[in-house]
Each structure stands twice: as C-alpha cells, then as structure tokens.
Amino acid sequence: MNNKIVQLLYQTFVRRGFATLRFNFRGVGKSQGVFDNGVGELSDAASALDWVQQIHPEAEQTWVAGVSFGAWIGMQLLMRRPEIKGFISIAPPANMYDFSFLAPCPSSGIIIQGEADEVVTPPAVQKLVDKLRTQRHITIHHDTIRGANHFFANELDLLMKSVDDYLDMRLAQPIPVGPPGKR
C-alpha cells in the first residue's frame, strides 16, 4: 500500500470524493499472514471492501483499482461483486496469471500498461484487452504509456493523467440503473 502508484491512486479517488481504502495483502508490510497465491489475497480484498461499505453506506459507486498482482486480485473481486461499477487495472500480469475468469467481464474499465514493462509483457496485456473488447455491454479502454517500465518510473505523471482523464470521462456519464434495456 506504500507503493507510489497505489498512493497516487488513493489520492486521486479521495480528491474526487470517494470513500477510499488502500491496504496491504497478507504478509506484506506489517500485515499478518503469508502469501497465499491469490486465494487469501482475494479474501483480503473482499473483507476490505465489506469494511469500507459498512463504514460508508452512503457511497453511490464502487470502483476497484489495482497495480500488477493487485490488478489481478481486483479483477477477480470485480467478478464477485456486482456493485463494482468501474475498474482501473494497471500493469495486470496477463503473462503470469490466468484472466479467463473475466468471461463475461461485468463492468467497463481501463487497463494501463507501460510500453517498456519488463515484468508484464505488453503483448500479453494487449491479448487480454482484445479478448475483453469482444464482450457486449462493456467498454474497455486501453492506454499504453510510452517508455514506461513496470513501476512507471519517470512516467508517473503520464500514468496519472491517463487515470484522471478516464475518471473524468466516466464520472461525467450518468450512472445506469438496472440491466441493459431496463434502465
């Protein structure tokens, strides 16, 4: 949770008036437990979302944002929580983890990738984006940050501009209520 990108995402959502929470997965920092290959971490994310929703029942929208492994967990949480209306997925590790669970993806969002990412290969992310874009009733935006590595070193301003531009666009739209065709 002390990663610079996570901090910037947190600040962006707070600035926009969201009830916002950032947390460490089990075994990270001072968190209890040990790495659980995504199983326990998904449980951590669900528990964190439950907690923030209990504290802020007035929240009108629920979004999820994650970086790398956190993006993978966030996308899994998206599949289990229909109240999530949008996502920001930064450097999702499509070359390391299976994202086939996103069939169908229930929400529109943005995937942002560094062009020079040495950990998450841009072609794997492009394949994920292309697959998601075939689905109906959602829109997947995809930004590639030129010259950016996995940590967006020296490119954090461009990364956050992409995030802010996407949120400006999405939050300016009315919130649909009910399933498509019954709004």
N, C-alpha and C positions, 0 to 999 in steps of 0.2 A: 504494500500500500504506500510505501515511501518512494516508489519508482517515480521519476519526474513526469512521465506521461500520465500515470494514474493521478498524480497530484493535480496536473493541469486539467484533466477531465473532470475531476471533482470540483475544482474551482469554477469551471465553465458551467456545470449544472447548478451549482449554488448561486452563481451570478444570475442565472435565468430563473431563479425562484423555486427550483426543485428541492424537495426534501431528499437529501443526498447522503449516501453512506459509502465509504470505502473501507475495506477490511483486508486482513491477511488470511490466506488459506491456512489450514492446519500445518503446523511445523515450520511456518515462515515467520521470521522475526521472533517476537515473544509469544506467538500463538502456541497453544498446546497441541499435542499430537504429532503425527508424522505423515509425510507424503503418502497419498492413497491412490495414485494413478488415475485420479479424476472422480472416483466413486465418492469418497468422503468429501472432496472439494465441492462437488455438486450439492451435496447435503449442506455444506457450509454456506454456499451461496443461497440456497432455498431458505435456510434458517435466518440468514441476514435479511433477505427480502421480507420474510414474515415479520421480523422485528421492526423494520422501518415502516412497514404498512400498518402495524399495530400502533406505533407511535404517531404516525401521520395519516389517519384515516381520511383526512380531507383531500389528500393528493388526487388530482384529476387524471394524471397519466403516470404510467410506469414504464421506464426505459431501462435497458441494461447496456453497459459499456464494459469492454474488457480489452486487455492487451495480451497478445500471444497466448499462452496457456489460459489466461483469464478470459480471452475471447472465446476459446473452445468451450469453457465451462459456461460462459454467458449464453452462448448459442444453445447449449443443452437446456439451460434454465428457461430460455425463451420457449422451447418446445413443451415445457411442462406447466407454464404459467400463462394462461390466455389473457391475463390483464396486461401483459407487456405489449406496448403499442409501437415500440421502436427499438432499434439497436445500433450501437456503434462498435464495430469489430475491427480492431487494429492489429495487423500482422497475425491473422488467425493461422495457426500452424497446420495448414491443409496438407502439407507433405509429411507430417508426423502423426496426425490423429485422423480418425475416420469422421467425416462430417456427413455421412449418408443419412443420419438421423433427421436431417433437415428436409424431409420429404413428406409432406409439403412444409415449407417454411411459413409460419403463421403471421409474420409481420415484416413490413418493409424496414430497410435499414441501409447503412453504409458500411462498406468494407474498405479499409485504407491500408495500403501496402507501400513499403519502401522499395524503390526500384533496385537498390543495391543491397537488399536484405540478404545477409549471409547465413541466416538461420532458417527462415521460412522462404522457400523458393517462390518467386513471383509467378512462374508458370502454374504451380500447384494452386495458388490463390486464384489465378485467372480461370482455371478449370472449375473451381468452386463457384466463382461468380457466374460463369456461363451456365452452369447447371441450375443455380438458383433463379437466374433470369428467365428460365423456361416456364416457371410456375406462374399461374394466374393469380390475380388479385393482390399481388405484392410488387413493389419496385425495389430493386437492388441497385444502389449507387456504388460506384467503384472509383476510388481515386488512387493513383499511383504517384507517390512523391519522388520526383526526380532526384537521384543521388543519395537518397536516404537509406541508411542501414537499418538493422533490426530495432535499434534503440532511437532512431531518428535523430542521432547526434548531428548537430549543426542544422537540423531541419525541423526543429520543434515548432517554430513559427508557422511554417507551411502546413505542418500536421494540424495544428490547432485552427488555422484558417479553414482548412477542409472541414473540420468538425463544426466550427461556428457557422460556416456557410450552409452546411447540411441542416443544422438545427434551425437556422433562420428560415430556411425553406419549409421544413416540416412543421415547425410550430406556427407558421403563418397560415397553415391549412386548417380548416375546421376538423374537429375530431369526429370521425364516423361513429355512429352508434348502431349496433346490431350487425348481422351478417350482410354481405353484399346483396343488393337487391331489396333489402328490408330495412333500409336506413331512414 
